Amino acid sequence: MKKNYVIIILLGLTKISAQVGINIESPTNTLDVNGDVRIRSLAEQTTSPTYVLVPDDNGVVNKVSADNLNSGIVTDDSGSSIKKIQTLNYDTTKTVINGLFEFRISGTANATTGNMSYDIRMTKDPGSNVILTAATVNRWGGTGSTTPGAENKTISFTSSNYSNWQTLNTVTGNLNGHNVMLSVNLGSSTLAEDSPYIFYNLIVQRVDGGLKSLIINRY
């Protein structure tokens, strides 16, 4: 009887260490699933992940550094990425990240009057000088002029100031807005990869009642 138990245990251990296939006769990995995977319950991650799991072209899942995903956004030509901030009050703790840049709305404490600024900073050290050129079309409404105007602005980020907020422009008065064409020259930055340029279009609006909206479209 003791010998039989030993045989059963050894067989069990052998089976555990072998490759396991689900809906497939000849697995090629430790766990080989031919079909969809569903997870019923997952704990929410409250901190930024160090790694994420991603499949390759063959469906094999590997871990990839989360930092690598951010840098890869520069050469992404699969379409635009749109992010949005909308608020009735100025809360500079509310930010949104789109690509290599983080955006926020700032201004005076009064929710219904005062100017509205929109700010930008980088999320990663560029390793060298990065130049942002903003061409802004301004539209005044309400009690102001209805004639649009235009402004140009250049911002520079380096390894020493990339995490500092810089103001792109300021919207004044009610029913006013900006349409910003923002081009980013990464130059020889370590984040440039295959393409030294990325582009954004920003739609900025401040309306009666203090409603503020910033839409960031990366393409």
Residue frames as a rotation matrix with the C-alpha (Angstrom) as fourth column:
MET 1
0.560 0.828 0.000 0.00
0.828 -0.560 0.000 0.00
0.000 0.000 -1.000 0.00
LYS 2
0.394 -0.487 -0.780 2.81
0.197 -0.784 0.589 2.41
-0.898 -0.386 -0.213 0.84
LYS 3
-0.667 -0.667 0.332 4.36
0.426 0.024 0.904 1.86
-0.611 0.745 0.268 -2.61
ASN 4
-0.106 0.728 0.678 1.05
0.980 -0.039 0.196 2.66
0.169 0.685 -0.709 -4.28
TYR 5
0.748 0.376 -0.546 0.82
0.532 -0.833 0.154 5.96
-0.397 -0.406 -0.823 -2.42
VAL 6
-0.095 -0.887 -0.452 4.32
0.123 -0.461 0.879 6.91
-0.988 0.028 0.153 -3.51
ILE 7
-0.670 -0.104 0.735 3.49
0.707 0.211 0.675 6.16
-0.225 0.972 -0.068 -7.13
ILE 8
0.353 0.897 0.267 0.33
0.925 -0.377 0.041 8.28
0.137 0.233 -0.963 -6.97
ILE 9
0.625 -0.179 -0.759 2.21
0.280 -0.857 0.433 11.21
-0.728 -0.484 -0.485 -5.42
LEU 10
-0.462 -0.886 -0.026 4.96
0.230 -0.148 0.962 11.02
-0.857 0.438 0.272 -8.03
LEU 11
-0.412 0.414 0.811 2.43
0.909 0.131 0.395 10.94
0.057 0.901 -0.431 -10.83
GLY 12
0.668 0.711 -0.221 0.69
0.734 -0.677 0.041 13.99
-0.120 -0.190 -0.974 -9.36
LEU 13
0.285 -0.649 -0.705 3.94
0.100 -0.712 0.695 15.94
-0.953 -0.269 -0.137 -9.15
THR 14
-0.676 -0.535 0.507 4.84
0.505 0.164 0.847 15.03
-0.537 0.829 0.159 -12.72
LYS 15
-0.001 0.787 0.616 1.49
0.984 -0.109 0.141 16.29
0.178 0.607 -0.775 -13.96
ILE 16
0.735 0.265 -0.624 1.82
0.481 -0.853 0.205 19.59
-0.478 -0.450 -0.754 -12.08
SER 17
-0.039 -0.869 -0.493 5.25
-0.008 -0.493 0.870 20.34
-0.999 0.038 0.012 -13.57
ALA 18
-0.506 -0.131 0.853 4.18
0.781 0.351 0.517 19.50
-0.367 0.927 -0.075 -17.16
GLN 19
-0.968 0.221 -0.120 2.67
-0.251 -0.851 0.461 21.87
-0.001 0.477 0.879 -19.71
VAL 20
-0.454 0.886 0.091 -1.10
0.477 0.328 -0.815 22.25
-0.752 -0.327 -0.572 -19.39
GLY 21
-0.981 0.172 0.086 -3.36
0.001 -0.439 0.898 22.85
0.192 0.882 0.431 -22.35
ILE 22
-0.375 0.924 -0.082 -6.96
0.121 -0.039 -0.992 24.08
-0.919 -0.382 -0.097 -22.20
ASN 23
0.690 0.717 -0.102 -8.94
-0.105 -0.040 -0.994 23.31
-0.717 0.696 0.047 -25.34
ILE 24
0.479 -0.606 -0.635 -5.69
-0.836 -0.095 -0.540 22.24
0.267 0.789 -0.553 -27.04
GLU 25
0.985 -0.029 -0.167 -4.01
0.054 0.988 0.145 18.81
0.161 -0.152 0.975 -27.31
SER 26
0.277 -0.959 -0.064 -0.35
0.914 0.284 -0.290 19.89
0.296 0.022 0.955 -27.62
PRO 27
0.971 0.102 -0.216 0.45
0.182 -0.901 0.393 22.88
-0.155 -0.421 -0.894 -25.39
THR 28
0.365 -0.874 0.320 3.63
0.576 -0.058 -0.816 24.84
0.732 0.482 0.482 -26.10
ASN 29
-0.325 -0.424 0.845 3.79
-0.449 -0.718 -0.533 26.82
0.833 -0.552 0.042 -22.84
THR 30
-0.997 -0.080 -0.010 3.38
-0.025 0.424 -0.905 26.03
0.077 -0.902 -0.425 -19.17
LEU 31
-0.223 0.975 0.003 -0.26
0.341 0.081 -0.936 27.13
-0.913 -0.208 -0.351 -19.54
ASP 32
-0.995 -0.085 -0.054 -1.59
-0.031 -0.255 0.967 27.16
-0.096 0.963 0.251 -23.13
VAL 33
-0.262 0.963 -0.057 -5.18
0.203 -0.003 -0.979 28.40
-0.944 -0.268 -0.195 -23.56
ASN 34
-0.937 0.081 0.339 -6.91
0.336 -0.056 0.940 28.07
0.095 0.995 0.026 -26.93
GLY 35
0.078 0.992 0.104 -9.78
0.837 -0.121 0.534 30.51
0.542 0.045 -0.839 -26.44
ASP 36
0.174 0.090 0.981 -10.84
-0.190 -0.974 0.123 33.56
0.966 -0.207 -0.153 -24.45
VAL 37
-0.581 -0.366 -0.727 -9.87
0.672 0.289 -0.682 34.22
0.460 -0.885 0.078 -20.85
ARG 38
0.231 0.704 0.671 -12.28
-0.061 -0.678 0.732 35.71
0.971 -0.210 -0.113 -18.33
ILE 39
-0.784 -0.455 -0.421 -11.45
0.429 0.093 -0.899 36.86
0.449 -0.885 0.122 -14.80
ARG 40
0.137 0.982 -0.131 -14.47
0.761 -0.020 0.648 37.28
0.634 -0.188 -0.750 -12.59
SER 41
0.971 0.192 -0.143 -12.92
0.236 -0.665 0.709 39.50
0.041 -0.722 -0.691 -9.95
LEU 42
0.038 -0.982 0.182 -9.79
0.730 -0.097 -0.676 41.67
0.682 0.159 0.714 -9.77
ALA 43
0.319 -0.032 -0.947 -8.49
0.815 -0.501 0.292 43.87
-0.484 -0.865 -0.134 -6.95
GLU 44
0.929 0.062 0.364 -8.13
0.257 -0.816 -0.518 47.53
0.265 0.575 -0.774 -7.96
GLN 45
-0.015 -0.994 -0.107 -4.53
0.974 0.010 -0.224 48.73
0.224 -0.108 0.969 -8.31
THR 46
0.849 0.408 -0.336 -4.17
0.502 -0.821 0.271 51.96
-0.166 -0.399 -0.902 -6.33
THR 47
0.255 -0.828 -0.499 -0.56
-0.197 -0.550 0.812 52.71
-0.947 -0.109 -0.303 -7.31
SER 48
0.488 -0.151 -0.860 1.15
-0.870 -0.167 -0.465 53.03
-0.073 0.974 -0.212 -10.68
PRO 49
0.941 -0.092 0.325 2.20
0.070 0.994 0.079 49.57
-0.331 -0.052 0.942 -11.89
THR 50
0.020 -0.991 -0.129 5.83
-0.498 -0.122 0.859 48.67
-0.867 0.047 -0.496 -12.45
TYR 51
-0.962 -0.273 0.028 4.94
-0.129 0.539 0.832 46.06
-0.242 0.797 -0.554 -15.07
VAL 52
0.108 0.987 -0.116 1.90
-0.823 0.023 -0.567 45.19
-0.557 0.156 0.815 -17.19
LEU 53
-0.377 -0.153 0.914 1.02
0.199 0.950 0.241 41.94
-0.905 0.272 -0.327 -18.97
VAL 54
0.185 0.382 -0.905 0.76
-0.806 -0.468 -0.362 42.15
-0.562 0.797 0.221 -22.76
PRO 55
0.535 0.029 0.845 0.41
0.278 0.938 -0.208 39.48
-0.798 0.346 0.493 -25.48
ASP 56
-0.576 -0.704 -0.414 2.76
-0.290 -0.298 0.910 39.24
-0.764 0.644 -0.032 -28.46
ASP 57
-0.344 0.446 -0.826 1.63
-0.938 -0.129 0.321 38.43
0.036 0.886 0.463 -32.03
ASN 58
-0.595 0.065 -0.801 1.35
-0.159 0.968 0.196 34.75
0.788 0.244 -0.565 -31.09
GLY 59
0.475 0.869 0.138 -0.73
-0.258 -0.012 0.966 35.46
0.841 -0.495 0.218 -28.00
VAL 60
0.063 -0.536 -0.842 2.09
0.808 0.522 -0.272 34.62
0.585 -0.663 0.466 -25.58
VAL 61
0.888 0.362 0.284 1.75
0.119 -0.777 0.618 36.84
0.445 -0.515 -0.733 -22.49
ASN 62
-0.126 -0.962 -0.244 4.87
0.821 0.037 -0.569 38.60
0.556 -0.272 0.785 -21.20
LYS 63
0.560 0.232 -0.795 5.54
0.693 -0.657 0.296 41.31
-0.454 -0.717 -0.529 -18.64
VAL 64
0.014 -0.487 0.873 6.57
0.754 -0.568 -0.329 44.74
0.657 0.663 0.360 -19.98
SER 65
-0.674 -0.315 -0.669 7.79
0.692 -0.586 -0.422 47.73
-0.259 -0.747 0.613 -18.00
ALA 66
0.420 0.897 -0.135 5.05
0.817 -0.439 -0.374 50.36
-0.395 0.047 -0.918 -17.69
ASP 67
0.127 -0.461 -0.878 7.63
-0.100 -0.887 0.451 53.06
-0.987 0.030 -0.159 -18.51
ASN 68
-0.831 -0.471 0.295 8.24
0.200 0.243 0.949 51.46
-0.519 0.848 -0.108 -21.91
LEU 69
-0.103 0.878 0.467 4.57
0.984 0.159 -0.082 51.84
-0.147 0.451 -0.881 -22.78
ASN 70
0.594 0.307 -0.744 4.72
0.331 -0.936 -0.122 55.60
-0.733 -0.174 -0.658 -22.20
SER 71
-0.291 -0.789 -0.541 7.78
-0.291 -0.466 0.836 56.08
-0.912 0.400 -0.094 -24.38
GLY 72
-0.739 0.003 0.674 6.24
0.537 0.606 0.587 54.01
-0.407 0.795 -0.449 -27.17
ILE 73
0.277 0.942 -0.189 3.40
0.627 -0.326 -0.707 56.50
-0.728 0.077 -0.681 -27.51
VAL 74
-0.118 -0.413 -0.903 5.61
-0.342 -0.837 0.427 58.72
-0.932 0.360 -0.043 -29.67
THR 75
-0.875 -0.310 -0.373 5.55
-0.450 0.232 0.862 56.37
-0.181 0.922 -0.343 -32.64
ASP 76
-0.499 0.771 0.396 1.93
0.463 0.623 -0.630 55.27
-0.733 -0.132 -0.668 -32.24
ASP 77
-0.890 0.187 -0.415 0.17
-0.436 -0.610 0.661 55.87
-0.130 0.770 0.625 -35.57
SER 78
-0.798 0.603 0.015 -2.98
0.599 0.790 0.130 53.87
0.066 0.113 -0.991 -34.81
GLY 79
0.143 0.883 0.447 -5.12
0.652 -0.424 0.628 56.98
0.744 0.202 -0.637 -34.30
SER 80
-0.241 -0.205 0.949 -5.73
-0.330 -0.902 -0.279 59.89
0.913 -0.380 0.150 -31.99
SER 81
-0.381 0.115 -0.917 -5.91
0.835 0.469 -0.288 59.82
0.397 -0.876 -0.274 -28.21
ILE 82
-0.134 0.451 0.882 -8.42
-0.074 -0.892 0.445 62.23
0.988 -0.005 0.153 -26.64
LYS 83
-0.453 0.008 -0.891 -8.43
0.869 0.229 -0.439 63.23
0.201 -0.973 -0.111 -22.97
LYS 84
0.008 0.601 0.799 -10.62
0.215 -0.781 0.586 65.80
0.977 0.167 -0.136 -21.22
ILE 85
-0.759 -0.067 -0.647 -10.81
0.649 -0.155 -0.745 67.94
-0.050 -0.986 0.161 -18.07
GLN 86
-0.220 0.727 0.651 -14.03
0.163 -0.630 0.759 69.73
0.962 0.273 0.020 -17.17
THR 87
-0.478 -0.017 -0.878 -14.72
0.873 0.100 -0.477 71.56
0.096 -0.995 -0.032 -13.93
LEU 88
0.597 0.686 0.416 -16.68
0.547 -0.727 0.415 74.35
0.587 -0.020 -0.809 -12.28
ASN 89
0.945 -0.325 -0.029 -13.85
-0.171 -0.570 0.804 75.26
-0.277 -0.755 -0.594 -9.94
TYR 90
0.386 -0.894 -0.226 -10.11
-0.632 -0.078 -0.771 75.62
0.672 0.441 -0.595 -10.13
ASP 91
0.808 -0.187 0.559 -8.56
-0.349 0.613 0.709 72.49
-0.475 -0.767 0.431 -8.70
THR 92
0.315 -0.771 -0.553 -4.95
-0.925 -0.119 -0.361 72.12
0.213 0.625 -0.751 -9.79
THR 93
-0.410 -0.418 0.811 -4.79
-0.608 0.788 0.099 68.64
-0.680 -0.452 -0.577 -8.25
LYS 94
0.513 0.629 0.584 -7.02
0.129 0.616 -0.777 67.43
-0.848 0.475 0.235 -11.09
THR 95
-0.232 -0.665 -0.710 -4.78
-0.770 -0.320 0.552 66.65
-0.594 0.675 -0.438 -14.04
VAL 96
0.843 0.419 0.337 -4.87
-0.117 0.755 -0.645 64.43
-0.525 0.504 0.686 -17.11
ILE 97
-0.271 -0.962 0.029 -2.00
-0.329 0.121 0.937 62.68
-0.905 0.244 -0.349 -18.90
ASN 98
0.894 0.439 0.088 -2.02
-0.056 0.305 -0.951 62.31
-0.444 0.845 0.297 -22.67
GLY 99
0.712 -0.703 0.004 1.13
0.225 0.223 -0.949 60.82
0.666 0.676 0.317 -24.09
LEU 100
-0.169 -0.909 -0.381 4.33
0.821 0.084 -0.565 62.29
0.546 -0.408 0.732 -22.65
PHE 101
-0.791 -0.115 0.601 2.58
-0.060 -0.963 -0.263 65.34
0.609 -0.245 0.754 -21.21
GLU 102
-0.385 0.655 -0.650 0.34
0.921 0.224 -0.319 66.18
-0.063 -0.722 -0.689 -18.26
PHE 103
-0.568 0.299 0.767 -2.27
0.192 -0.858 0.476 68.96
0.801 0.418 0.430 -18.45
ARG 104
-0.380 0.524 -0.763 -4.29
0.899 0.016 -0.437 70.95
-0.216 -0.852 -0.477 -15.91
ILE 105
0.227 0.503 0.834 -6.55
0.476 -0.804 0.356 74.00
0.850 0.316 -0.422 -15.57
SER 106
-0.397 -0.356 -0.846 -5.50
0.912 -0.254 -0.321 76.77
-0.101 -0.899 0.426 -13.20
GLY 107
-0.183 0.331 0.926 -6.69
0.360 -0.854 0.377 80.24
0.915 0.402 0.037 -12.30
THR 108
-0.663 0.003 0.749 -8.08
-0.567 -0.654 -0.500 82.46
0.488 -0.756 0.436 -9.58
ALA 109
-0.971 0.221 0.087 -10.08
0.085 0.664 -0.743 81.01
-0.222 -0.714 -0.664 -6.70
ASN 110
-0.296 0.923 -0.244 -13.40
-0.590 -0.378 -0.713 82.50
-0.751 -0.067 0.657 -7.87
ALA 111
-0.450 0.131 0.884 -15.38
0.403 0.913 0.069 79.89
-0.797 0.387 -0.463 -9.78
THR 112
0.426 0.785 0.451 -17.42
0.783 -0.071 -0.618 82.28
-0.453 0.616 -0.645 -11.95
THR 113
0.986 -0.158 -0.056 -15.04
-0.165 -0.865 -0.474 85.13
0.026 0.476 -0.879 -12.68
GLY 114
0.308 -0.946 0.098 -11.35
-0.524 -0.083 0.848 85.55
-0.794 -0.312 -0.521 -13.31
ASN 115
0.126 -0.378 -0.917 -9.03
-0.984 0.072 -0.165 84.16
0.129 0.923 -0.363 -15.89
MET 116
0.834 0.111 0.541 -8.54
-0.184 0.979 0.084 80.50
-0.520 -0.170 0.837 -16.81
SER 117
0.018 -0.890 -0.456 -5.05
-0.992 -0.074 0.105 79.25
-0.127 0.450 -0.884 -17.63
TYR 118
0.984 0.173 0.042 -4.13
-0.166 0.978 -0.123 75.86
-0.063 0.114 0.992 -19.04
ASP 119
0.277 -0.938 0.207 -0.77
-0.904 -0.181 0.388 74.42
-0.326 -0.295 -0.898 -18.08
ILE 120
0.885 -0.082 -0.458 1.50
-0.187 0.839 -0.511 71.63
0.426 0.538 0.727 -19.30
ARG 121
0.150 -0.910 0.386 4.49
-0.925 0.009 0.381 69.63
-0.350 -0.414 -0.840 -18.07
MET 122
-0.058 -0.262 -0.963 6.29
-0.672 0.724 -0.157 66.44
0.738 0.638 -0.218 -19.09
THR 123
0.855 0.436 0.280 5.82
-0.506 0.584 0.635 63.10
0.113 -0.685 0.720 -17.34
LYS 124
0.751 -0.653 0.100 9.34
0.617 0.748 0.245 61.82
-0.235 -0.122 0.964 -18.04
ASP 125
0.220 -0.793 -0.568 12.85
-0.122 -0.600 0.791 63.23
-0.968 -0.105 -0.229 -18.19
PRO 126
0.960 0.225 -0.165 13.47
-0.177 0.034 -0.984 63.98
-0.216 0.974 0.072 -21.89
GLY 127
0.454 -0.857 0.242 17.24
0.713 0.512 0.479 63.73
-0.535 -0.045 0.844 -21.53
SER 128
-0.729 -0.633 0.261 17.70
0.671 -0.585 0.455 66.81
-0.135 0.507 0.851 -23.73
ASN 129
-0.775 0.396 -0.493 15.92
-0.285 -0.915 -0.287 69.94
-0.565 -0.082 0.821 -24.90
VAL 130
-0.480 0.726 0.492 12.28
0.867 0.479 0.137 69.51
-0.136 0.493 -0.860 -26.04
ILE 131
-0.963 0.092 -0.254 10.61
-0.129 -0.983 0.133 72.42
-0.237 0.161 0.958 -27.84
LEU 132
-0.235 0.952 0.195 6.84
0.872 0.295 -0.390 73.00
-0.429 0.079 -0.900 -27.87
THR 133
-0.999 -0.019 -0.041 5.39
-0.004 -0.873 0.488 75.47
-0.045 0.487 0.872 -30.37
ALA 134
-0.319 0.946 -0.059 1.78
0.752 0.214 -0.624 76.58
-0.577 -0.244 -0.779 -29.81
ALA 135
-0.950 0.197 0.243 -0.23
0.032 -0.711 0.702 78.41
0.311 0.675 0.669 -32.45
THR 136
-0.606 0.718 -0.343 -3.38
0.635 0.177 -0.752 79.68
-0.479 -0.673 -0.563 -30.72
VAL 137
-0.616 0.563 0.550 -6.56
0.217 -0.550 0.806 81.04
0.757 0.616 0.217 -32.29
ASN 138
-0.885 0.276 -0.374 -8.45
0.328 -0.199 -0.923 83.09
-0.330 -0.940 0.085 -29.68
ARG 139
-0.413 0.833 0.368 -12.18
0.455 -0.161 0.876 83.65
0.789 0.529 -0.313 -29.83
TRP 140
-0.982 0.124 -0.146 -13.84
0.062 -0.514 -0.855 86.33
-0.181 -0.849 0.497 -27.72
GLY 141
-0.380 0.919 0.106 -17.60
0.495 0.105 0.862 86.37
0.781 0.380 -0.495 -27.09
GLY 142
0.046 0.483 -0.874 -20.11
0.996 -0.094 0.001 87.57
-0.082 -0.870 -0.485 -24.52
THR 143
0.833 0.270 -0.482 -19.41
0.322 -0.946 0.028 91.18
-0.449 -0.178 -0.876 -23.62
GLY 144
-0.093 -0.961 -0.259 -16.02
0.052 -0.264 0.963 91.12
-0.994 0.076 0.075 -25.34
SER 145
-0.212 -0.088 -0.973 -15.03
-0.889 -0.396 0.229 91.43
-0.406 0.914 0.006 -28.96
THR 146
0.680 0.485 0.550 -16.32
-0.185 0.839 -0.512 88.83
-0.710 0.246 0.660 -31.43
THR 147
0.707 -0.502 -0.497 -13.22
-0.616 -0.093 -0.782 89.19
0.347 0.860 -0.375 -33.59
PRO 148
0.912 -0.406 -0.063 -10.82
0.396 0.826 0.402 86.25
-0.111 -0.392 0.913 -33.29
GLY 149
0.596 -0.800 -0.064 -7.12
-0.803 -0.596 -0.026 86.82
-0.017 0.067 -0.998 -32.73
ALA 150
0.816 -0.391 -0.425 -3.99
0.214 0.888 -0.407 84.70
0.536 0.241 0.809 -32.92
GLU 151
0.597 -0.682 0.423 -0.95
-0.782 -0.378 0.496 84.13
-0.178 -0.627 -0.759 -30.73
ASN 152
0.548 -0.528 -0.649 2.24
-0.013 0.770 -0.638 82.10
0.836 0.358 0.415 -31.01
LYS 153
0.597 -0.360 0.716 4.22
-0.799 -0.196 0.568 80.75
-0.064 -0.912 -0.405 -28.06
THR 154
0.237 -0.606 -0.759 7.26
-0.208 0.732 -0.649 78.57
0.949 0.312 0.047 -27.56
ILE 155
0.730 -0.017 0.683 7.98
-0.677 0.118 0.727 76.49
-0.093 -0.993 0.075 -24.45
SER 156
0.018 -0.803 -0.595 11.14
-0.533 0.496 -0.686 74.54
0.846 0.329 -0.419 -23.70
PHE 157
0.903 0.183 0.390 11.49
-0.427 0.500 0.754 71.50
-0.057 -0.847 0.529 -21.41
THR 158
-0.008 -0.949 -0.316 14.82
-0.645 0.246 -0.723 70.09
0.764 0.198 -0.614 -20.25
SER 159
-0.112 -0.117 -0.987 16.02
0.461 0.874 -0.156 67.52
0.881 -0.472 -0.043 -17.73
SER 160
-0.901 -0.339 -0.269 16.06
0.391 -0.368 -0.844 70.23
0.187 -0.866 0.464 -15.07
ASN 161
-0.783 0.618 -0.077 12.54
-0.513 -0.711 -0.482 71.66
-0.353 -0.337 0.873 -15.58
TYR 162
-0.790 0.462 -0.402 10.48
-0.160 0.478 0.864 68.91
0.591 0.747 -0.304 -17.25
SER 163
-0.424 0.645 -0.636 8.37
0.839 0.544 -0.008 68.34
0.341 -0.537 -0.772 -14.10
ASN 164
-0.750 0.151 -0.644 7.59
0.248 -0.838 -0.485 72.07
-0.613 -0.524 0.591 -13.63
TRP 165
0.238 0.911 0.337 4.23
0.838 -0.017 -0.546 73.41
-0.492 0.412 -0.767 -14.80
GLN 166
-0.885 -0.393 -0.251 4.36
0.204 -0.810 0.549 75.96
-0.419 0.435 0.797 -17.63
THR 167
0.036 0.962 -0.271 1.37
0.095 -0.273 -0.957 77.97
-0.995 0.009 -0.101 -18.84
LEU 168
-0.435 -0.099 0.895 0.42
0.866 0.228 0.446 77.57
-0.248 0.969 -0.014 -22.47
ASN 169
-0.710 0.274 0.649 -2.10
0.146 -0.844 0.516 80.43
0.689 0.461 0.559 -22.50
THR 170
-0.822 0.453 -0.346 -4.91
0.312 -0.151 -0.938 82.15
-0.477 -0.879 -0.017 -20.58
VAL 171
-0.391 0.805 0.446 -8.60
0.675 -0.078 0.733 82.54
0.625 0.588 -0.513 -21.41
THR 172
-0.963 0.061 -0.261 -10.23
0.138 -0.721 -0.679 85.75
-0.229 -0.690 0.686 -20.16
GLY 173
-0.566 0.804 -0.182 -13.91
-0.797 -0.591 -0.128 86.51
-0.211 0.073 0.975 -19.71
ASN 174
-0.106 0.661 0.743 -17.04
-0.128 0.732 -0.669 84.45
-0.986 -0.166 0.007 -20.31
LEU 175
0.816 0.521 0.248 -17.91
0.090 0.309 -0.947 82.68
-0.570 0.795 0.206 -23.58
ASN 176
0.402 -0.763 -0.506 -14.27
-0.909 -0.400 -0.120 82.76
-0.111 0.508 -0.854 -24.59
GLY 177
0.807 -0.147 0.572 -12.20
0.076 0.986 0.147 79.94
-0.586 -0.075 0.807 -26.00
HIS 178
0.000 -0.869 -0.495 -8.99
-0.866 -0.248 0.435 78.92
-0.500 0.429 -0.752 -27.70
ASN 179
0.989 0.064 0.135 -8.12
0.010 0.871 -0.492 76.41
-0.149 0.488 0.860 -30.37
VAL 180
0.369 -0.929 0.000 -4.46
-0.748 -0.297 0.594 75.48
-0.552 -0.219 -0.804 -29.99
MET 181
0.914 -0.256 -0.315 -2.31
-0.050 0.699 -0.713 73.66
0.402 0.667 0.627 -32.55
LEU 182
0.585 -0.685 0.434 0.60
-0.686 -0.134 0.715 72.32
-0.432 -0.716 -0.549 -30.50
SER 183
0.769 -0.436 -0.468 3.63
-0.090 0.651 -0.754 70.74
0.633 0.622 0.461 -32.16
VAL 184
0.780 -0.508 0.366 6.33
-0.373 0.093 0.923 69.07
-0.503 -0.856 -0.117 -30.09
ASN 185
0.562 -0.705 -0.433 9.89
-0.433 0.195 -0.880 68.69
0.705 0.682 -0.196 -31.37
LEU 186
0.976 -0.182 0.120 11.60
0.000 0.552 0.834 65.95
-0.218 -0.813 0.539 -29.36
GLY 187
0.519 -0.823 -0.229 14.80
-0.831 -0.425 -0.358 66.42
0.197 0.377 -0.905 -31.32
SER 188
-0.244 -0.723 -0.646 17.54
-0.388 0.684 -0.618 64.18
0.889 0.100 -0.448 -29.94
SER 189
0.014 0.326 0.945 15.54
-1.000 -0.001 0.015 63.39
0.006 -0.946 0.325 -26.81
THR 190
-0.923 -0.347 0.168 15.82
-0.366 0.926 -0.096 59.83
-0.122 -0.150 -0.981 -25.49
LEU 191
-0.287 0.904 0.317 12.02
0.024 0.337 -0.941 59.70
-0.958 -0.263 -0.119 -25.85
ALA 192
-0.150 0.234 -0.961 12.05
-0.857 -0.515 0.008 60.46
-0.493 0.824 0.278 -29.59
GLU 193
0.068 0.072 0.995 12.55
0.165 0.983 -0.083 56.87
-0.984 0.170 0.055 -30.78
ASP 194
-0.320 -0.222 0.921 11.80
0.882 0.284 0.375 56.75
-0.345 0.933 0.105 -34.54
SER 195
0.203 0.495 0.845 9.94
0.743 -0.640 0.197 60.07
0.638 0.588 -0.498 -34.76
PRO 196
-0.765 -0.575 -0.289 11.16
0.624 -0.551 -0.555 63.41
0.160 -0.605 0.780 -33.37
TYR 197
-0.822 0.507 0.259 7.69
-0.474 -0.861 0.183 65.03
0.316 0.028 0.948 -33.62
ILE 198
-0.565 0.805 -0.180 4.30
0.825 0.547 -0.143 64.59
-0.017 -0.230 -0.973 -31.98
PHE 199
-0.812 0.345 0.470 1.24
-0.082 -0.866 0.494 66.81
0.577 0.363 0.732 -32.37
TYR 200
-0.588 0.680 -0.437 -1.70
0.716 0.187 -0.672 67.93
-0.375 -0.709 -0.597 -30.26
ASN 201
-0.521 0.526 0.672 -4.85
0.112 -0.739 0.664 69.93
0.846 0.421 0.327 -30.83
LEU 202
-0.794 0.213 -0.570 -6.31
0.584 0.003 -0.812 71.58
-0.171 -0.977 -0.126 -27.73
ILE 203
-0.178 0.807 0.563 -9.84
0.305 -0.499 0.811 72.92
0.936 0.316 -0.157 -27.46
VAL 204
-0.800 -0.184 -0.571 -10.20
0.599 -0.218 -0.770 75.29
0.017 -0.959 0.284 -24.50
GLN 205
-0.227 0.810 0.542 -13.47
0.269 -0.483 0.834 76.85
0.936 0.334 -0.108 -23.39
ARG 206
-0.868 0.082 -0.489 -14.71
0.462 -0.226 -0.857 79.03
-0.181 -0.971 0.159 -20.55
VAL 207
-0.391 0.830 0.397 -18.45
0.414 -0.226 0.882 79.80
0.822 0.509 -0.256 -20.45
ASP 208
-0.161 0.440 0.883 -20.91
-0.667 -0.708 0.232 81.68
0.728 -0.552 0.408 -18.24
GLY 209
0.844 0.511 0.162 -21.27
-0.435 0.477 0.764 80.23
0.313 -0.715 0.625 -14.76
GLY 210
0.246 -0.859 0.449 -17.60
-0.908 -0.042 0.418 79.35
-0.340 -0.510 -0.790 -14.51
LEU 211
0.819 0.053 0.571 -17.67
0.065 0.981 -0.184 76.09
-0.570 0.188 0.800 -16.49
LYS 212
0.166 -0.856 -0.490 -14.22
-0.905 -0.330 0.270 75.30
-0.393 0.398 -0.829 -17.83
SER 213
0.852 0.147 0.502 -13.26
0.036 0.941 -0.335 72.62
-0.522 0.304 0.797 -20.32
LEU 214
0.012 -0.888 -0.461 -9.95
-0.914 -0.196 0.355 71.45
-0.406 0.417 -0.813 -21.78
ILE 215
0.877 0.273 0.394 -9.92
-0.068 0.885 -0.461 68.75
-0.475 0.378 0.795 -24.47
ILE 216
-0.024 -0.972 -0.232 -6.54
-0.765 -0.131 0.630 67.37
-0.643 0.193 -0.741 -25.53
ASN 217
0.934 0.326 0.145 -6.33
-0.133 0.696 -0.706 65.46
-0.331 0.640 0.694 -28.81
ARG 218
-0.102 -0.995 0.000 -3.00
-0.541 0.055 0.839 63.74
-0.835 0.086 -0.544 -29.56
TYR 219
0.885 0.420 0.202 -2.51
-0.055 0.525 -0.849 62.53
-0.463 0.740 0.488 -33.11
